Amino acid sequence: MTRQRQVILEVLREKNNHPSADELYERVRTHLPRISLGTVYRNLEVLCELGQIQKLELSGSLKRFDGTPHKHYHIRCLGCDRVDDAPVAPLNRIEDELYGATVFEIISHNLEFTGYCPRCTKEMHKSGSLDA
C-alpha cells in the first residue's frame, strides 16, 4: 500500500458521499498537493481490483467510488445526482434462485433505487413541479 493509495483510501472513507474521481482528486490534493489526477484514477482502479473499494457505475451518472467494499445498494437522486447507501440488506436469494435457471454463471447483481433527496424534493415543492 503506497502512501498515495493510503491517503486516497482514507479520504474516500472520511465521508460516505460516493464522490467521482475528480471530486476525490480535489479532496486528496489538500493532503498531497503534488498528486496528479491520473495517479488518483490509477490508484482508484487498483483499490477496486484489490477489493478495498467499489466503483459505482450507476445509470445516468458519473462513475463514483464507495469506500465500503461489501455488497450493498444505493439510492440516486434524479435531481442533483446525490448517491446514498440504501438501508436494505443485499438480496442474495435472487442470485441463488437464478443459479440453475439460466445458462449464465451469476457472479453478482446491481440494484439501484432512484428518487429525490430531501433538498431536491423541497425545491420541487417550492417550484410546484412536484405536487404530493
C-alpha positions as CSV (number, residue, x, y, z in Angstrom):
1,M,0.0,0.0,0.0
2,T,1.7,3.1,-1.2
3,R,1.4,6.4,0.7
4,Q,-0.7,7.9,-2.2
5,R,-3.0,4.9,-2.2
6,Q,-3.4,5.0,1.6
7,V,-4.3,8.8,1.5
8,I,-6.8,8.2,-1.3
9,L,-8.4,5.4,0.7
10,E,-8.6,7.4,3.9
11,V,-10.0,10.5,2.1
12,L,-12.6,8.3,0.4
13,R,-13.7,6.8,3.7
14,E,-13.8,10.1,5.6
15,K,-17.3,10.9,4.1
16,N,-19.9,8.5,2.8
17,N,-20.8,10.6,-0.2
18,H,-19.7,8.5,-3.1
19,P,-17.5,11.0,-4.9
20,S,-16.4,11.0,-8.6
21,A,-12.7,10.6,-9.2
22,D,-12.5,14.4,-9.9
23,E,-14.2,15.2,-6.6
24,L,-11.9,12.9,-4.8
25,Y,-8.8,14.3,-6.5
26,E,-9.7,17.8,-5.2
27,R,-10.0,16.5,-1.7
28,V,-6.8,14.4,-1.9
29,R,-4.8,17.4,-3.1
30,T,-5.3,19.1,0.3
31,H,-3.2,16.2,1.7
32,L,-0.9,15.6,-1.3
33,P,-0.7,18.8,-3.3
34,R,1.6,17.4,-6.0
35,I,-0.6,14.3,-6.8
36,S,-1.9,14.2,-10.4
37,L,-5.4,13.3,-11.5
38,G,-4.0,10.4,-13.4
39,T,-2.4,9.0,-10.3
40,V,-5.8,9.2,-8.4
41,Y,-7.5,7.4,-11.3
42,R,-4.9,4.7,-11.4
43,N,-5.0,4.1,-7.7
44,L,-8.8,4.0,-7.6
45,E,-8.7,1.2,-10.2
46,V,-6.1,-0.7,-8.2
47,L,-8.1,-0.3,-5.0
48,C,-11.2,-1.6,-6.8
49,E,-9.2,-4.6,-8.1
50,L,-7.9,-5.3,-4.6
51,G,-11.5,-5.3,-3.2
52,Q,-10.8,-2.3,-0.9
53,I,-13.5,0.0,-2.6
54,Q,-16.3,-0.2,-5.1
55,K,-16.7,1.5,-8.4
56,L,-20.3,2.6,-8.9
57,E,-21.4,2.8,-12.5
58,L,-25.0,3.9,-11.9
59,S,-27.3,4.8,-14.7
60,G,-27.3,8.4,-15.7
61,S,-24.4,9.2,-13.5
62,L,-20.6,9.7,-13.4
63,K,-18.6,6.8,-12.2
64,R,-18.5,7.2,-8.4
65,F,-16.5,5.4,-5.7
66,D,-17.6,3.9,-2.5
67,G,-15.2,3.3,0.4
68,T,-17.3,0.5,1.7
69,P,-16.3,-2.7,-0.1
70,H,-19.1,-5.1,1.0
71,K,-22.1,-5.6,-1.2
72,H,-24.9,-3.0,-0.6
73,Y,-27.3,-1.0,-2.7
74,H,-27.6,2.7,-3.5
75,I,-30.2,5.4,-3.9
76,R,-29.6,8.1,-6.6
77,C,-31.3,11.5,-6.7
78,L,-32.7,12.2,-10.1
79,G,-32.4,16.0,-9.3
80,C,-28.9,16.5,-8.1
81,D,-27.3,13.1,-8.7
82,R,-26.6,12.6,-5.0
83,V,-25.9,9.0,-4.1
84,D,-26.6,7.5,-0.6
85,D,-26.5,3.9,0.7
86,A,-29.9,2.2,0.7
87,P,-30.7,0.9,4.1
88,V,-31.7,-2.6,3.0
89,A,-29.8,-5.9,3.2
90,P,-28.4,-7.4,0.0
91,L,-30.9,-9.8,-1.7
92,N,-28.6,-12.8,-2.1
93,R,-31.5,-15.1,-2.6
94,I,-32.1,-13.6,-6.1
95,E,-28.7,-14.9,-7.2
96,D,-29.5,-18.3,-5.6
97,E,-32.8,-18.5,-7.5
98,L,-31.2,-17.7,-10.8
99,Y,-28.5,-20.4,-10.3
100,G,-29.5,-23.3,-12.4
101,A,-32.4,-21.5,-14.0
102,T,-30.1,-19.9,-16.6
103,V,-27.1,-20.8,-18.7
104,F,-25.3,-17.7,-17.3
105,E,-22.9,-18.1,-14.4
106,I,-24.2,-15.4,-12.0
107,I,-21.3,-13.6,-10.2
108,S,-23.2,-10.6,-8.8
109,H,-26.1,-8.2,-9.3
110,N,-26.7,-4.5,-9.1
111,L,-29.8,-2.8,-7.8
112,E,-30.2,1.0,-7.9
113,F,-33.1,2.9,-6.4
114,T,-33.9,6.3,-7.8
115,G,-35.9,9.2,-6.3
116,Y,-35.4,12.7,-5.0
117,C,-33.3,13.7,-2.0
118,P,-34.8,15.9,0.7
119,R,-33.3,19.0,-0.7
120,C,-34.5,18.4,-4.2
121,T,-37.9,17.4,-3.0
122,K,-38.2,20.7,-1.0
123,E,-37.1,22.7,-4.1
124,M,-39.6,20.9,-6.3
125,H,-42.4,21.5,-3.9
126,K,-41.5,25.3,-3.8
127,S,-41.5,25.5,-7.6
128,G,-44.7,23.5,-7.9
129,S,-43.1,20.8,-10.1
130,L,-43.7,18.1,-7.5
131,D,-47.2,18.1,-6.1
132,A,-47.9,15.5,-3.5
